[in-house]
Amino acid sequence: MNNVIELLKSHTSVRKFKEKMIDDQLLKEIIQASQYASTSNHVQAYTIIRVNDQDKKRTLAKLSGNQPYVEECPVFLVFCADLNRLEKACSINNETIESSSTEIFIMATVDTALIAQNIMIAAESAGLGGVYIGGIRNNPQDVCDLLQIPHHVYPVFGMCLGYPEKINATKPRLPLSLILKEDIYSTDGDEKHLKEYDDLISNYYKERTNNKRSNTWTEGITAFLKEKQRPHMKEFLHSKGFEMK
Ligand SMILES: Cc1cc2nc3c(=O)[nH]c(=O)nc-3n(C[C@H](O)[C@H](O)[C@H](O)COP(=O)(O)O)c2cc1C
């Protein structure tokens, strides 16, 4: 196994950080390296806001559903899908952006996720750890007001980064048989493999030191998915100029 693959297989989200700051140069290098992520048509449709202001971090922690690590982490980044800069690029060339399609929304969101994951991996390769914060979409308009995020830009998620105080055991992932299909989308054997995965995950939850639980993966997912998630998002995205036609 090479080092990159070993690193990928060792990922766990980190929510407790040492007080040690991340060197500015290191952070910039991580972000610059991560910009080499593939990007749809080279549009690079993202902006990252590093939140230094402690009061703002405290507010973001609350807005994200009271997640204390948002305030405590040495570095908090907000990843935005960004059509605003692309609008400017078009206006430099005396044109207007056709921003109303669902496709352009997908493009900007995917681009944002790709650079973010590069940052997570690059950070881990430098001995840092982190966690994504989808919780910033709990109150996305308040996040926009706080960070002065303009029209045609929306906060996709946040990310806490820092030196890990505590590293959790890796969470077992779905077996390859469920996520990798050959030639066609066959679901043969899926139920059996889901049951096996449920056993594996419930053992992991029972044995881990923190946040012990006894439920299975399908139970956890069901409890989550039977509820409508963040029903305000459609209206919010429309209001930000992501019309998704
Ligand atoms: C887009 C996204 C949003 C997430 N939002 C949160 C969050 O708000 N709070 C949190 O504690 N973890 C969050 N996570 C972390 C996931 O819960 C975590 O990645 C998942 O349970 C797998 O665990 P692991 O990363 O430790 O392997 C998020 C992950 C992703 C990819």
The ligand as a Gaussian input file, in Angstrom:
#p B3LYP/6-31G(d) Opt

LIG

0 1
 C      -20.896000      17.532000       3.864000
 C      -20.682000      16.990000       5.256000
 C      -21.278000      17.629000       6.334000
 C      -21.022000      17.174000       7.630000
 N      -21.558000      17.882000       8.677000
 C      -21.202000      17.555000       9.941000
 C      -21.632000      18.373000      11.028000
 O      -22.331000      19.376000      10.870000
 N      -21.211000      18.009000      12.268000
 C      -20.414000      16.933000      12.507000
 O      -20.070000      16.689000      13.659000
 N      -20.014000      16.134000      11.487000
 C      -20.367000      16.422000      10.219000
 N      -19.915000      15.664000       9.168000
 C      -19.033000      14.517000       9.434000
 C      -19.732000      13.189000       9.223000
 O      -20.629000      12.969000      10.268000
 C      -18.663000      12.093000       9.160000
 O      -17.796000      12.341000       8.071000
 C      -19.288000      10.710000       9.003000
 O      -20.061000      10.373000      10.115000
 C      -18.205000       9.659000       8.838000
 O      -17.337000       9.672000       9.947000
 P      -15.767000       9.899000       9.777000
 O      -15.564000      11.159000       8.971000
 O      -15.210000      10.038000      11.167000
 O      -15.229000       8.700000       9.077000
 C      -20.191000      16.046000       7.864000
 C      -19.628000      15.397000       6.769000
 C      -19.859000      15.861000       5.483000
 C      -19.201000      15.166000       4.320000

